[in-house]
Amino acid sequence: MRILLLGFGNVGRAFCELVRNKSGVLKSSYGIDCRFVGIATRSRGCVSDPEGIRIQDLLERDSSTGRLDPGTAGSAALSAGDMVSGMDYDLLVVCTSTTIKSPEVPTAYIKGALERGIGVITSNKGPLFLACRELMDLANRKNTHFFFEAAVMGGTPFFSFARHCLTGSKILSCEGVMNTTSNYILDLMVTGSSFDDALLDARRKGFAEADPTFDVEGWDSAVKGAIIAQVLMGAAPVALESINVQGITQVSLGFLMEAVRSGGAVRLITRVEAEGDSVSISVRPEVLPAANPLSRVHGATNGVLFLTDTLGEVFVAGGGIGPRHTAYSMLRDLIETVELINAKK
Ligand SMILES: NC(=O)c1ccc[n+]([C@@H]2O[C@H](COP(=O)([O-])OP(=O)(O)OC[C@H]3O[C@@H](n4cnc5c(N)ncnc54)[C@H](OP(=O)(O)O)[C@@H]3O)[C@@H](O)[C@H]2O)c1
């Protein structure tokens, strides 16, 4: 399995390390022998080696020089785009930075590999928000695979759960706690923190981005809802502005305590519901009764309640956030990709 990796930040590095640490089990249990033949960043260089890049050397060079390549002036380095279109590889792994407003570049990388009949795994939400169905259809047409478990709710099994455990079911709705930063803040506020102090704490612990607006104003949850609507309910892509979004910035202590007194909790809920031929998506803080399992999704964790035509309600929760958990979701996608390729042989 020759891997071309785009993005060598927190997730890219964690993925390389996980693949290296799991090389024994990948080989013995799944017959997978992975090597990274190309790794690209936006501004810190690109490296390639058909025989396999020595990850330890790369990590050391990265930490000492901040670059992947030796950075020799005048050397004609490949770009990420060149690598996608020109190199020989079996799987493209995209963990470049997410940009919801202009995800055209990573989308083009993904299309470039799929067009060549090469499978793709991504942790980047941008291309999914823009064109998830189109990319899935392209993968089908090219008889290859496109997986993105890591892009929505990090390490919580979600799309793979729906794919494997709800096979043959119709998913009528999906509601969940999908933004860990907001959830963490709401929990701290219940214990007496102000919104600002709770946000500072979330930042210190590495849960919140330097600019947390996208999280606390509900937009990150809305993007996830829009992707879920496309993947699980066949909806078309929507403009972010068309989604009914309310974040947690206006949640008062009184509102939170009222919920706690009644035994429940306030949670930022993303709701995706099939309504006839259309799908509605909304994000807002809601008071949930104790009987609702989402009221027990605490801190920096995720939880989703599926409503299906076969099993009724099915609840999935996961604590998986951060680069290592995200990398694990990509490893799971990698194994599934290889199993599907092998099944065709
Ligand atoms: N961190 C998490 O826990 C987590 C969880 C779930 C999903 N994700 C998603 O996973 C992705 C990666 O996250 P991260 O935390 O690893 O981000 P990060 O640390 O900022 O790393 C992003 C990497 O992508 C590279 N990059 C950006 N644009 C590129 C381009 N056009 N071509 C090639 N490389 C490009 C960057 O290059 P430079 O090094 O030159 O800047 C950097 O190496 C994001 O989409 C994020 O939303 C992250």
The ligand as an SDF file (V2000), in Angstrom:
LIG
                    3D

 48 52  0  0  0  0  0  0  0  0999 V2000
   -6.5780   18.2480   14.9160 N   0  0  0  0  0  0  0  0  0  0  0  0
   -7.6110   17.4470   15.1330 C   0  0  0  0  0  0  0  0  0  0  0  0
   -7.7740   16.8900   16.2210 O   0  0  0  0  0  0  0  0  0  0  0  0
   -8.6190   17.1790   14.0360 C   0  0  0  0  0  0  0  0  0  0  0  0
   -9.7620   16.4030   14.3150 C   0  0  0  0  0  0  0  0  0  0  0  0
  -10.6530   16.0970   13.2550 C   0  0  0  0  0  0  0  0  0  0  0  0
  -10.4030   16.6150   11.9860 C   0  0  0  0  0  0  0  0  0  0  0  0
   -9.3010   17.4040   11.7830 N   0  0  0  0  0  0  0  0  0  0  0  0
   -9.0620   17.9120   10.4340 C   0  0  0  0  0  0  0  0  0  0  0  0
   -7.8570   17.3330    9.9190 O   0  0  0  0  0  0  0  0  0  0  0  0
   -7.1680   18.2750    9.0780 C   0  0  0  0  0  0  0  0  0  0  0  0
   -5.7510   18.4500    9.5950 C   0  0  0  0  0  0  0  0  0  0  0  0
   -5.7870   18.9720   10.9100 O   0  0  0  0  0  0  0  0  0  0  0  0
   -4.4400   19.3630   11.6680 P   0  0  0  0  0  0  0  0  0  0  0  0
   -4.8090   19.6120   13.0800 O   0  0  0  0  0  0  0  0  0  0  0  0
   -3.3960   18.3580   11.3500 O   0  0  0  0  0  0  0  0  0  0  0  0
   -4.0760   20.7380   10.9310 O   0  0  0  0  0  0  0  0  0  0  0  0
   -2.6650   21.4450   10.8710 P   0  0  0  0  0  0  0  0  0  0  0  0
   -1.8230   21.0300   12.0260 O   0  0  0  0  0  0  0  0  0  0  0  0
   -2.9260   22.8790   10.6310 O   0  0  0  0  0  0  0  0  0  0  0  0
   -1.9570   20.8150    9.5450 O   0  0  0  0  0  0  0  0  0  0  0  0
   -2.4470   21.0440    8.2660 C   0  0  0  0  0  0  0  0  0  0  0  0
   -1.4050   20.5830    7.2680 C   0  0  0  0  0  0  0  0  0  0  0  0
   -1.9610   20.7070    5.9570 O   0  0  0  0  0  0  0  0  0  0  0  0
   -0.9830   21.3400    5.1260 C   0  0  0  0  0  0  0  0  0  0  0  0
   -1.6650   21.9750    4.0130 N   0  0  0  0  0  0  0  0  0  0  0  0
   -2.5860   22.9640    4.0460 C   0  0  0  0  0  0  0  0  0  0  0  0
   -2.9890   23.2620    2.7890 N   0  0  0  0  0  0  0  0  0  0  0  0
   -2.3030   22.4350    1.9550 C   0  0  0  0  0  0  0  0  0  0  0  0
   -2.2720   22.2730    0.5580 C   0  0  0  0  0  0  0  0  0  0  0  0
   -3.0330   22.9970   -0.2530 N   0  0  0  0  0  0  0  0  0  0  0  0
   -1.4520   21.3230    0.0340 N   0  0  0  0  0  0  0  0  0  0  0  0
   -0.6610   20.5650    0.8390 C   0  0  0  0  0  0  0  0  0  0  0  0
   -0.6500   20.6830    2.1900 N   0  0  0  0  0  0  0  0  0  0  0  0
   -1.4550   21.6130    2.7400 C   0  0  0  0  0  0  0  0  0  0  0  0
   -0.2730   22.3020    6.0500 C   0  0  0  0  0  0  0  0  0  0  0  0
    0.9260   22.7160    5.4710 O   0  0  0  0  0  0  0  0  0  0  0  0
    1.9270   23.7210    6.2640 P   0  0  0  0  0  0  0  0  0  0  0  0
    2.5990   22.8200    7.2720 O   0  0  0  0  0  0  0  0  0  0  0  0
    2.8560   24.2060    5.2370 O   0  0  0  0  0  0  0  0  0  0  0  0
    1.0710   24.7730    6.8830 O   0  0  0  0  0  0  0  0  0  0  0  0
   -0.1120   21.4060    7.2860 C   0  0  0  0  0  0  0  0  0  0  0  0
    1.0090   20.5630    7.1250 O   0  0  0  0  0  0  0  0  0  0  0  0
   -8.0020   19.5490    9.1030 C   0  0  0  0  0  0  0  0  0  0  0  0
   -8.8200   19.5530    7.9690 O   0  0  0  0  0  0  0  0  0  0  0  0
   -8.8140   19.4200   10.3740 C   0  0  0  0  0  0  0  0  0  0  0  0
  -10.0240   20.1300   10.3030 O   0  0  0  0  0  0  0  0  0  0  0  0
   -8.4110   17.6910   12.7610 C   0  0  0  0  0  0  0  0  0  0  0  0
  1  2  1  0
  2  3  2  0
  2  4  1  0
  4  5  1  0
  4 48  2  0
  5  6  2  0
  6  7  1  0
  7  8  2  0
  8  9  1  0
  8 48  1  0
  9 10  1  0
  9 46  1  0
 10 11  1  0
 11 12  1  0
 11 44  1  0
 12 13  1  0
 13 14  1  0
 14 15  2  0
 14 16  1  0
 14 17  1  0
 17 18  1  0
 18 19  2  0
 18 20  1  0
 18 21  1  0
 21 22  1  0
 22 23  1  0
 23 24  1  0
 23 42  1  0
 24 25  1  0
 25 26  1  0
 25 36  1  0
 26 27  1  0
 26 35  1  0
 27 28  2  0
 28 29  1  0
 29 30  1  0
 29 35  2  0
 30 31  1  0
 30 32  2  0
 32 33  1  0
 33 34  2  0
 34 35  1  0
 36 37  1  0
 36 42  1  0
 37 38  1  0
 38 39  2  0
 38 40  1  0
 38 41  1  0
 42 43  1  0
 44 45  1  0
 44 46  1  0
 46 47  1  0
M  CHG  2   8   1  16  -1
M  END
$$$$
